[in-house]
């Protein structure tokens, strides 16, 4: 279980951001343990890779949570890829056929 202490130690806020611990704690506590773990892991990985993390810990936490809550885009296959996989053009496994009139081609789409 990750606590505000662990996320605070990870983010190491500087300057004026050090004073935002209480508001960050309320935000952190609003997420369940699973989401806290996902937020912590994503931020830790970003920091390890040297990626920029918002220096304001509140926004670092909130932005990461919003990113993790976004629905991933639908999967797509071209007509040929779909046929190669399923050896049919009939819908299977949640895939549906979609015609793109502007491109004059058919693709298959599977929502996530």
Secondary structure, 3 states (H helix, E strand, C coil): CCCHHHHHHHHCCCHHHHHHHHHHHHHHHCCCHHHHHHHHHHHHHHHHCCCCCCCCHHHHHHHHHHHHHCCCCCEEEEHHHHHHHHCCCCCCCCCEEEEECCCCEEEEEECC
